[in-house]
Every structure is written in structure tokens, then in C-alpha cells.
């Protein structure tokens, strides 16, 4: 399941839901919560945090937060369709493999790093 951070555009959430993906939206359910609370929400039940916020990289690498899963989207607005295609393809082909990983998706590449 995906936990869409507050900065994820509603269009992306709607797109994923239209493709049958389960998405829990911070904006819809807990607007204004801190990153620590988003991390807590991602743990029970286990969810992959979908975000555009680079601060989650800091939580993982500087604060040594290992028990989370993150997909960081990095794109220009004009690349949004391409990013959505990359995201959907990744979720359909490797969804279970994305847990305990820090994944970065750009228009040009997908990078997956293990957090174990």
C-alpha cells in the first residue's frame, strides 16, 4: 500500500487509484502532520511513503531511520506523465521488493537502495 505524503498532487493519487492501487493520502486524512508522524503512519500497517520531499532522505541516511520504505519523485512538471508511467511500472513489477528500500524516480532513471 502507498502512503502519499501531503505534497503528492491529487492527480497522482487519482491516477494510482484508477489503476487499482491502494493509496492512503496524508492530505485527505491528516493534513499538516510532521514527517515523524508520516513515518509512524507508514509502519502500521506497513506502507511505502510516496513523496517529493527530500527530507525523507535525511531521515533515512542522517537519522538512520531504517524501518521505512520511501519512493521519492524528482521531476519537472512537464515530465509528470513519464514519472507516472515509471511509478506504475515499478509498482506492478516490483511492489513487494520496494519495502525497506529508498527508491528515487526521475524522468531518466530509477534508483533503488536497500535500507537493511
DSSP file (Angstrom, degrees, kcal/mol; ACC not computed):
  #  RESIDUE AA STRUCTURE BP1 BP2  ACC     N-H-->O    O-->H-N    N-H-->O    O-->H-N    TCO  KAPPA ALPHA  PHI   PSI    X-CA   Y-CA   Z-CA
    1    1 A X              0   0    0      0, 0.0    47,-2.8     0, 0.0     2,-0.4   0.000 360.0 360.0 360.0 147.2    0.0    0.0    0.0
    2    2 A X  E     -ab  23  48A   0     20,-2.4    22,-3.0    45,-0.2     2,-0.6  -0.795 360.0-157.3 -99.1 138.0    1.1    3.5   -0.7
    3    3 A X  E     -ab  24  49A   0     45,-3.1    47,-2.5    -2,-0.4     2,-0.6  -0.930  18.9-150.4-111.0 102.3    1.1    6.4    1.8
    4    4 A X  E     -ab  25  50A   0     20,-2.3    22,-2.8    -2,-0.6    23,-0.4  -0.638  12.9-132.5 -80.1 117.3    1.0    9.5   -0.2
    5    5 A X    >   -     0   0    0     45,-3.0     3,-1.9    -2,-0.6    22,-0.2  -0.155  29.8 -99.9 -61.1 163.0    2.8   12.4    1.6
    6    6 A X  T 3  S+     0   0    0      1,-0.3    -1,-0.1    27,-0.1    45,-0.1   0.754 120.3  60.6 -60.5 -25.5    0.9   15.7    1.7
    7    7 A X  T 3  S+     0   0    0      2,-0.1     2,-0.5     3,-0.0    -1,-0.3   0.481  76.8 109.2 -84.7  -0.9    3.0   17.1   -1.2
    8    8 A X  S <  S-     0   0    0     -3,-1.9    19,-0.1    42,-0.2     5,-0.1  -0.656  77.3-115.6 -80.0 124.3    1.8   14.5   -3.6
    9    9 A X    >>  -     0   0    0     -2,-0.5     4,-1.7     1,-0.1     3,-0.9  -0.239  14.5-124.9 -59.2 141.0   -0.5   16.1   -6.2
   10   10 A X  H 3> S+     0   0    0      1,-0.3     4,-3.0     2,-0.2     5,-0.2   0.814 110.4  63.8 -57.3 -31.8   -4.1   14.8   -6.1
   11   11 A X  H 3> S+     0   0    0      2,-0.2     4,-2.2     1,-0.2    -1,-0.3   0.893 103.0  47.7 -60.4 -40.0   -3.8   14.0   -9.9
   12   12 A X  H <> S+     0   0    0     -3,-0.9     4,-2.4     2,-0.2    -2,-0.2   0.917 112.9  48.0 -67.4 -43.9   -1.1   11.4   -9.0
   13   13 A X  H  X S+     0   0    0     -4,-1.7     4,-2.4     1,-0.2    -2,-0.2   0.935 113.1  47.8 -61.7 -47.2   -3.2    9.9   -6.2
   14   14 A X  H  X S+     0   0    0     -4,-3.0     4,-2.4     1,-0.2    -2,-0.2   0.895 110.8  52.2 -60.9 -41.0   -6.2    9.7   -8.5
   15   15 A X  H  X S+     0   0    0     -4,-2.2     4,-1.0    -5,-0.2    -2,-0.2   0.944 110.8  46.5 -60.9 -49.1   -4.2    8.1  -11.3
   16   16 A X  H ><>S+     0   0    0     -4,-2.4     5,-2.4     1,-0.2     3,-0.6   0.910 113.1  49.1 -62.2 -42.4   -2.8    5.4   -9.0
   17   17 A X  H ><5S+     0   0    0     -4,-2.4     3,-1.9     1,-0.2    -1,-0.2   0.887 106.1  56.7 -63.8 -38.4   -6.3    4.7   -7.6
   18   18 A X  H 3<5S+     0   0    0     -4,-2.4    -1,-0.2     1,-0.3    -2,-0.2   0.740 104.6  54.1 -65.1 -21.0   -7.7    4.5  -11.1
   19   19 A X  T <<5S-     0   0    0     -4,-1.0    -1,-0.3    -3,-0.6    -2,-0.2   0.241 127.4-100.4 -95.3  10.5   -5.1    1.8  -11.8
   20   20 A X  T < 5S+     0   0    0     -3,-1.9     2,-0.3     1,-0.3    -3,-0.2   0.606  74.7 143.7  85.1  12.5   -6.3   -0.2   -8.8
   21   21 A X      < -     0   0    0     -5,-2.4     2,-0.6    -6,-0.2    -1,-0.3  -0.668  51.9-124.3 -88.3 140.6   -3.6    0.8   -6.4
   22   22 A X        -     0   0    0     -2,-0.3   -20,-2.4     2,-0.0     2,-0.5  -0.745  35.4-179.9 -84.6 119.3   -4.4    1.3   -2.7
   23   23 A X  E     -a    2   0A   0     -2,-0.6     2,-0.6   -22,-0.2   -20,-0.2  -0.982  19.0-161.9-128.1 123.9   -3.4    4.8   -1.7
   24   24 A X  E     -a    3   0A   0    -22,-3.0   -20,-2.3    -2,-0.5     2,-0.5  -0.928  20.8-147.5-102.0 120.8   -3.7    6.4    1.7
   25   25 A X  E  >  -a    4   0A   0     -2,-0.6     4,-1.9   -22,-0.2     5,-0.3  -0.784  17.5-162.5 -99.4 123.9   -3.4   10.2    1.4
   26   26 A X  H  > S+     0   0    0    -22,-2.8     4,-3.1    -2,-0.5    -1,-0.2   0.909  96.0  55.9 -63.5 -41.8   -1.9   12.3    4.2
   27   27 A X  H  4 S+     0   0    0    -23,-0.4     4,-0.4   -22,-0.2    -1,-0.2   0.884 112.9  40.8 -59.4 -39.4   -3.6   15.4    2.6
   28   28 A X  H  4 S+     0   0    0      2,-0.1    -1,-0.2     1,-0.1    -2,-0.2   0.824 130.7  23.8 -77.5 -32.4   -7.0   13.8    2.8
   29   29 A X  H  < S+     0   0    0     -4,-1.9    -3,-0.2     1,-0.1    -2,-0.2   0.746 135.4  14.9-110.5 -29.0   -6.7   12.2    6.3
   30   30 A X  S >< S-     0   0    0     -4,-3.1     3,-1.5    -5,-0.3    -2,-0.1  -0.327  71.8-173.5-145.7  57.2   -4.0   14.0    8.3
   31   31 A X  T 3  S+     0   0    0     -4,-0.4    -4,-0.1     1,-0.2    -3,-0.0  -0.262  70.3  18.4 -60.7 139.4   -3.2   17.4    6.8
   32   32 A X  T 3  S+     0   0    0      1,-0.2    -1,-0.2     0, 0.0    -5,-0.1   0.482  84.0 146.0  86.4   3.3   -0.3   19.3    8.4
   33   33 A X    <   -     0   0    0     -3,-1.5    -1,-0.2    -7,-0.1   -27,-0.1  -0.372  49.7-107.5 -75.2 157.5    1.3   16.4   10.2
   34   34 A X    >>  -     0   0    0      1,-0.1     4,-1.8    -2,-0.1     3,-0.6  -0.312  28.4-105.5 -78.7 162.5    5.1   16.3   10.7
   35   35 A X  H 3> S+     0   0    0      1,-0.2     4,-2.6     2,-0.2     5,-0.2   0.865 120.4  59.2 -56.1 -38.6    7.4   14.0    8.9
   36   36 A X  H 3> S+     0   0    0      1,-0.2     4,-2.0     2,-0.2    -1,-0.2   0.878 106.2  47.9 -59.1 -37.8    7.8   11.9   12.1
   37   37 A X  H <> S+     0   0    0     -3,-0.6     4,-2.4     2,-0.2    -1,-0.2   0.851 108.9  53.1 -72.8 -34.4    4.1   11.3   12.1
   38   38 A X  H  X S+     0   0    0     -4,-1.8     4,-1.5     2,-0.2    -2,-0.2   0.924 109.3  50.1 -63.0 -43.5    4.1   10.3    8.4
   39   39 A X  H  < S+     0   0    0     -4,-2.6     4,-0.5     1,-0.2     3,-0.2   0.916 109.7  50.4 -60.8 -43.8    6.9    7.8    9.3
   40   40 A X  H >X S+     0   0    0     -4,-2.0     3,-1.3     1,-0.2     4,-0.8   0.911 108.8  52.0 -61.3 -42.1    4.8    6.4   12.1
   41   41 A X  H 3< S+     0   0    0     -4,-2.4     3,-0.3     1,-0.3    -1,-0.2   0.803 104.0  58.9 -63.1 -28.9    1.8    6.1    9.8
   42   42 A X  T 3<>S+     0   0    0     -4,-1.5     5,-2.8    -3,-0.2    -1,-0.3   0.607 100.1  58.0 -77.2  -9.9    3.9    4.1    7.4
   43   43 A X  B <45S+F   46   0B   0     -3,-1.3     2,-0.3    -4,-0.5     3,-0.3   0.785  93.1  65.3 -93.8 -28.6    4.8    1.5    9.9
   44   44 A X  T  <5S+     0   0    0     -4,-0.8    -1,-0.2     1,-0.5     2,-0.1  -0.833 121.2  12.9-143.9 101.6    1.4    0.1   10.9
   45   45 A X  T   5S-     0   0    0     -2,-0.3    -1,-0.5    -3,-0.2     2,-0.1   0.602 114.1-107.1 -74.9 161.5    0.2   -1.2    8.6
   46   46 A X  B   5 +F   43   0B   0     -3,-0.3     2,-0.3    -2,-0.1    -3,-0.2  -0.358  50.5 170.7 -60.0 126.0    3.4   -1.3    6.5
   47   47 A X      < -     0   0    0     -5,-2.8     2,-0.6    -2,-0.1    22,-0.5  -0.956  35.9-120.2-136.0 153.2    3.2    1.3    3.7
   48   48 A X  E     -bc   2  69A   0    -47,-2.8   -45,-3.1    -2,-0.3     2,-0.5  -0.854  31.2-130.8 -93.4 122.6    5.5    2.8    1.2
   49   49 A X  E     -bc   3  70A   0     20,-3.0    22,-3.3    -2,-0.6     2,-0.6  -0.631  18.1-160.7 -75.7 122.2    5.8    6.6    1.6
   50   50 A X  E     +bc   4  71A   0    -47,-2.5   -45,-3.0    -2,-0.5     2,-0.3  -0.932  30.0 150.2-103.0 121.7    5.4    8.3   -1.7
   51   51 A X  E     - c   0  72A   0     20,-2.6    22,-2.9    -2,-0.6   -47,-0.0  -0.937  54.3-152.6-148.6 163.6    6.9   11.8   -1.5
   52   52 A X  S    S+     0   0    0     -2,-0.3     2,-0.7    20,-0.2    20,-0.1   0.171  71.7 109.0-115.6   8.8    8.5   14.7   -3.3
   53   53 A X    >   -     0   0    0      1,-0.1     3,-1.5    21,-0.0     4,-0.3  -0.795  55.5-160.6 -95.3 112.6   10.2   15.8    0.0
   54   54 A X  T >> S+     0   0    0     -2,-0.7     3,-1.3     1,-0.3     4,-1.0   0.641  80.5  85.2 -65.9 -14.0   13.9   15.2    0.1
   55   55 A X  H 3> S+     0   0    0      1,-0.3     4,-2.1     2,-0.2    -1,-0.3   0.779  77.8  65.9 -60.0 -25.9   13.8   15.4    3.9
   56   56 A X  H <> S+     0   0    0     -3,-1.5     4,-2.0     1,-0.2    -1,-0.3   0.830  95.8  56.8 -67.5 -28.6   12.9   11.7    4.0
   57   57 A X  H <> S+     0   0    0     -3,-1.3     4,-3.1    -4,-0.3     5,-0.4   0.884 105.6  50.9 -63.6 -38.7   16.3   11.0    2.6
   58   58 A X  H  X>S+     0   0    0     -4,-1.0     5,-1.9     2,-0.2     4,-1.9   0.904 107.9  52.0 -64.6 -41.4   17.7   12.9    5.6
   59   59 A X  H  <5S+     0   0    0     -4,-2.1     6,-2.4     3,-0.2    -2,-0.2   0.907 116.7  40.3 -60.6 -40.5   15.6   10.7    7.9
   60   60 A X  H  <5S+     0   0    0     -4,-2.0    -2,-0.2     4,-0.2     4,-0.2   0.949 129.0  25.4 -73.6 -50.2   16.9    7.6    6.3
   61   61 A X  H  <5S+     0   0    0     -4,-3.1    -3,-0.2     3,-0.2    -2,-0.2   0.847 131.1  32.1 -92.4 -35.8   20.6    8.5    5.9
   62   62 A X  T  <5S+     0   0    0     -4,-1.9    -3,-0.2    -5,-0.4    -4,-0.1   0.844 129.2  35.2 -90.1 -36.3   21.3   11.1    8.5
   63   63 A X  S   <S-     0   0    0     -5,-1.9    -3,-0.1     2,-0.1    -2,-0.1   0.410 103.0-127.6 -98.5   1.2   19.0    9.9   11.3
   64   64 A X        +     0   0    0     -6,-0.3     2,-1.0     1,-0.2    -4,-0.2   0.820  42.6 169.3  59.3  36.1   19.5    6.3   10.4
   65   65 A X        +     0   0    0     -6,-2.4     3,-0.3     1,-0.2    -1,-0.2  -0.713   2.5 164.4 -80.1 104.0   15.7    5.5   10.2
   66   66 A X        +     0   0    0     -2,-1.0     2,-0.5     1,-0.2    -1,-0.2   0.649  52.8  75.2 -99.5 -18.1   15.9    2.0    8.6
   67   67 A X  S    S+     0   0    0      2,-0.0     2,-0.3    49,-0.0    -1,-0.2  -0.161  82.3  82.8 -97.3  42.5   12.4    0.7    9.1
   68   68 A X        -     0   0    0     -2,-0.5     2,-0.4    -3,-0.3   -20,-0.1  -0.900  63.5-140.3-134.8 167.4   10.6    2.6    6.4
   69   69 A X  E     -c   48   0A   0    -22,-0.5   -20,-3.0    -2,-0.3     2,-0.4  -0.999  24.2-174.7-129.5 131.9   10.1    2.4    2.7
   70   70 A X  E     -cd  49 102A   0     31,-2.5    33,-3.3    -2,-0.4     2,-0.5  -0.985  21.6-167.7-135.1 137.2   10.2    5.5    0.5
   71   71 A X  E     -cd  50 103A   0    -22,-3.3   -20,-2.6    -2,-0.4     2,-0.6  -0.981  18.7-162.6-117.7 115.1    9.6    6.4   -3.1
   72   72 A X  E     -cd  51 104A   0     31,-3.6    33,-2.8    -2,-0.5     2,-0.5  -0.872   4.8-152.1-100.0 122.0   11.0    9.9   -3.8
   73   73 A X  E     - d   0 105A   0    -22,-2.9     2,-0.5    -2,-0.6    33,-0.2  -0.842  14.7-179.9 -95.8 126.0    9.7   11.5   -7.0
   74   74 A X        +     0   0    0     31,-2.7    33,-0.4    -2,-0.5     2,-0.3  -0.952  27.8 124.4-126.7 109.1   12.0   14.0   -8.6
   75   75 A X        -     0   0    0     -2,-0.5     2,-0.3    31,-0.2     5,-0.0  -0.993  56.7-110.8-159.9 160.6   10.7   15.6  -11.8
   76   76 A X    >   -     0   0    0     -2,-0.3     3,-2.3     1,-0.1     4,-0.2  -0.698  44.0-109.1 -90.3 152.0    9.8   18.7  -13.7
   77   77 A X  G >  S+     0   0    0     -2,-0.3     3,-1.9     1,-0.3     4,-0.3   0.868 118.4  58.5 -51.6 -41.5    6.0   19.3  -14.3
   78   78 A X  G 3  S+     0   0    0      1,-0.3    -1,-0.3     2,-0.1     3,-0.2   0.669 103.6  54.4 -66.3 -14.6    6.3   18.6  -18.0
   79   79 A X  G <> S+     0   0    0     -3,-2.3     4,-2.5     1,-0.2    -1,-0.3   0.320  74.8 106.9 -97.5   6.8    7.7   15.1  -17.1
   80   80 A X  H <> S+     0   0    0     -3,-1.9     4,-2.6     1,-0.2     5,-0.2   0.877  77.1  50.9 -57.8 -42.7    4.8   14.1  -14.9
   81   81 A X  H  > S+     0   0    0     -4,-0.3     4,-2.1    -3,-0.2    -1,-0.2   0.909 111.7  48.3 -62.0 -41.3    3.2   11.7  -17.3
   82   82 A X  H  > S+     0   0    0      2,-0.2     4,-2.5     1,-0.2    -2,-0.2   0.912 111.1  50.3 -64.2 -43.1    6.6    9.9  -17.7
   83   83 A X  H  X S+     0   0    0     -4,-2.5     4,-2.9     1,-0.2    -2,-0.2   0.908 109.1  51.9 -61.9 -42.9    7.0    9.8  -14.0
   84   84 A X  H  X S+     0   0    0     -4,-2.6     4,-2.6    -5,-0.2     5,-0.2   0.900 109.8  49.4 -61.5 -40.7    3.6    8.3  -13.5
   85   85 A X  H  X S+     0   0    0     -4,-2.1     4,-2.5     2,-0.2    -2,-0.2   0.927 112.2  47.6 -63.8 -45.0    4.4    5.6  -16.1
   86   86 A X  H  X S+     0   0    0     -4,-2.5     4,-2.5     2,-0.2    -2,-0.2   0.929 113.5  48.7 -59.6 -45.8    7.7    4.8  -14.3
   87   87 A X  H  X S+     0   0    0     -4,-2.9     4,-2.6     2,-0.2    -2,-0.2   0.933 113.0  45.7 -62.3 -48.5    5.9    4.7  -11.0
   88   88 A X  H  X S+     0   0    0     -4,-2.6     4,-2.3     2,-0.2     5,-0.2   0.920 113.1  50.1 -62.9 -44.2    3.1    2.4  -12.2
   89   89 A X  H  X S+     0   0    0     -4,-2.5     4,-2.0    -5,-0.2     5,-0.2   0.917 112.3  48.2 -59.8 -44.0    5.5    0.1  -14.0
   90   90 A X  H  X S+     0   0    0     -4,-2.5     4,-2.7     1,-0.2    -2,-0.2   0.918 111.9  48.7 -63.5 -44.9    7.7   -0.2  -10.8
   91   91 A X  H  X S+     0   0    0     -4,-2.6     4,-0.9     1,-0.2    -1,-0.2   0.861 114.2  46.3 -65.5 -35.3    4.7   -0.9   -8.6
   92   92 A X  H  < S+     0   0    0     -4,-2.3    -1,-0.2    -5,-0.2    -2,-0.2   0.823 122.1  34.3 -77.8 -30.5    3.4   -3.5  -10.9
   93   93 A X  H  < S+     0   0    0     -4,-2.0    -2,-0.2    -5,-0.2    -3,-0.2   0.756 136.6  13.1 -96.4 -25.8    6.7   -5.3  -11.4
   94   94 A X  H >X S+     0   0    0     -4,-2.7     3,-0.7    -5,-0.2     4,-0.6   0.120  74.6 133.7-139.8  24.5    8.4   -4.9   -8.1
   95   95 A X  G >< S+     0   0    0     -4,-0.9     3,-1.6     1,-0.3     4,-0.2   0.886  80.1  43.1 -51.8 -52.2    5.9   -3.7   -5.5
   96   96 A X  G >4 S+     0   0    0      1,-0.3     3,-1.0     2,-0.2    -1,-0.3   0.808 109.3  60.1 -65.3 -27.9    6.9   -6.2   -2.7
   97   97 A X  G <4 S+     0   0    0     -3,-0.7    -1,-0.3     1,-0.2    -2,-0.2   0.522  90.9  71.8 -76.2  -5.3   10.5   -5.6   -3.4
   98   98 A X  G X< S+     0   0    0     -3,-1.6     3,-1.0    -4,-0.6    -1,-0.2   0.541  71.8 105.1 -89.7  -7.4   10.1   -1.9   -2.6
   99   99 A X  T <  S+     0   0    0     -3,-1.0    16,-0.1     1,-0.2   -30,-0.1  -0.536  87.5  14.6 -76.1 142.0    9.7   -2.4    1.1
  100  100 A X  T 3  S+     0   0    0      1,-0.3    15,-2.8    -2,-0.2    16,-0.3   0.827 109.7 111.1  61.3  35.1   12.7   -1.5    3.2
  101  101 A X  E <   - E   0 114A   0     -3,-1.0   -31,-2.5    13,-0.2     2,-0.6  -0.942  65.6-138.4-133.0 154.6   14.1    0.4    0.2
  102  102 A X  E     -dE  70 113A   0     11,-2.9    11,-2.0    -2,-0.3     2,-0.4  -0.962  30.9-172.2-112.1 110.3   14.7    4.1   -0.7
  103  103 A X  E     -dE  71 112A   0    -33,-3.3   -31,-3.6    -2,-0.6     2,-0.5  -0.880  10.8-164.8-110.0 132.5   13.7    4.4   -4.3
  104  104 A X  E     -dE  72 111A   0      7,-2.9     7,-2.7    -2,-0.4     2,-0.5  -0.971   4.5-165.5-116.1 128.8   14.2    7.6   -6.4
  105  105 A X  E     +dE  73 110A   0    -33,-2.8   -31,-2.7    -2,-0.5     2,-0.2  -0.964  14.9 164.4-116.5 123.4   12.3    8.0   -9.6
  106  106 A X        -     0   0    0      3,-2.9   -31,-0.2    -2,-0.5   -20,-0.0  -0.731  53.8 -97.9-121.2 176.1   13.4   10.6  -12.1
  107  107 A X  S    S+     0   0    0    -33,-0.4     3,-0.1    -2,-0.2   -32,-0.1   0.790 123.6  37.3 -64.3 -26.6   12.5   11.1  -15.8
  108  108 A X  S    S+     0   0    0      1,-0.2     2,-0.3     0, 0.0    -1,-0.2   0.690 122.9   6.0-102.1 -21.4   15.7    9.4  -16.8
  109  109 A X        -     0   0    0      2,-0.0    -3,-2.9     0, 0.0     2,-0.4  -0.989  49.5-134.8-159.0 165.2   16.2    6.6  -14.2
  110  110 A X  E     -E  105   0A   0     -2,-0.3     2,-0.5    -5,-0.2    -5,-0.2  -0.998  22.9-169.4-123.6 125.0   15.0    4.6  -11.2
  111  111 A X  E     -E  104   0A   0     -7,-2.7    -7,-2.9    -2,-0.4     2,-0.5  -0.973   1.0-170.0-120.3 128.1   17.4    4.0   -8.3
  112  112 A X  E     -E  103   0A   0     -2,-0.5     2,-0.4    -9,-0.2    -9,-0.2  -0.973   3.2-174.5-121.0 124.1   16.6    1.6   -5.6
  113  113 A X  E     -E  102   0A   0    -11,-2.0   -11,-2.9    -2,-0.5     2,-0.2  -0.968  23.2-126.0-120.5 132.1   18.7    1.3   -2.4
  114  114 A X  E     -E  101   0A   0     -2,-0.4   -13,-0.2   -13,-0.2   -14,-0.1  -0.479  11.8-162.4 -73.3 143.6   18.3   -1.2    0.3
  115  115 A X              0   0    0    -15,-2.8   -14,-0.1    -2,-0.2    -1,-0.1   0.250 360.0 360.0-107.7   9.6   17.8    0.1    3.9
  116  116 A X              0   0    0    -16,-0.3    -1,-0.1   -49,-0.0   -15,-0.1   0.454 360.0 360.0 -85.5 360.0   18.6   -3.2    5.6
